[in-house]
């Protein structure tokens, strides 16, 4: 589509968790430019969630570090919420915006912007970027409007054993043990994942003694996954996008961290709804893209997870009512 008004373009062409950590910054830009159209350059699959932020008018489909096909005159503002350059910077600068927001870093030292900090929490990072232009953003402003899509099941405990890389995947036999224990306590268990993760989900279900109806992996799409999480009583997952969905919908969660500390990617500190498990120290982080499970992740035992689950006391089986949302094309 061609914007009818001056536009603000945000580049965040990454995955689900990355998208959700940018929500406070999207909303801050929306508030700062109320007469502009807000455009998010991101993967097409994120469109159902973009509309739940209340901050995005249009999603421009784009893959990671691919040129943004901008329709019409240059945007008034272009913000690089993708990385610290120079590759993402070049994509944003190519749009010719009147104001360009991006980080300076050792890879891009001449940028007129704040300096990138590797040790900063991902949510705070993007709030600080827009704050450099005197646009206040609240890092706690992470909640989304519940989707209207009907979930495949309400009031379930959602287990998400997958992750984009092996270093962030807790072993499936341990997930099966958790699923078995949770089901024994009277909870319905639904195992989620992407299409390629269907074999993993089925493996966990079979080892836990659960039937095929407990497997939702590959069957929901992102809109359906969001609806399932929004109506769940608890989410148990690795450090991946589903954990951020639980935060976005205020659903109690237990998240298992391995190569990366929850200080950088975890839920808001002090929120009693969310428990993080991490057996790391203050040393160097592991490889979040590694093939093998990180040693810190493997130190987490089934008893650790079940203790966190019982501390959250998931008892309700009723789902939450769906809300309304805006249309994003």
Order of alpha helices (4+ residues) and beta strands (2+ residues): beta-alpha-alpha-beta-alpha-beta-beta-alpha-beta-alpha-beta-alpha-beta-alpha-alpha-beta-alpha-beta-alpha-beta-alpha-alpha
